[in-house]
């Protein structure tokens, strides 16, 4: 129990400190540059993935089945 409590407290403290540092860093010139750079990289990756999905859909003639979170009711036999 002692190790678990220590790890929990440590995790909470690190997340608070990390969040505070990021809020400060995002307001600096270097932080603004970093955020813009990461945004460009992420949008490039997203565009590439979307392009690959569209190509895959075109090659197969249809899109892959999507998993849904809705539960379907089983049909009753009559």
Number of C-alpha atoms within 10 A of each C-alpha: 6 7 8 9 10 10 12 11 11 12 12 11 12 11 11 12 12 12 12 11 11 12 12 11 15 14 11 11 9 11 15 13 13 14 13 12 11 12 12 12 11 12 11 12 12 12 11 12 12 12 12 12 14 13 13 14 13 11 10 9 9 10 13 10 6 6 6 7 6 6 6 7 6 6 6 5 4 3
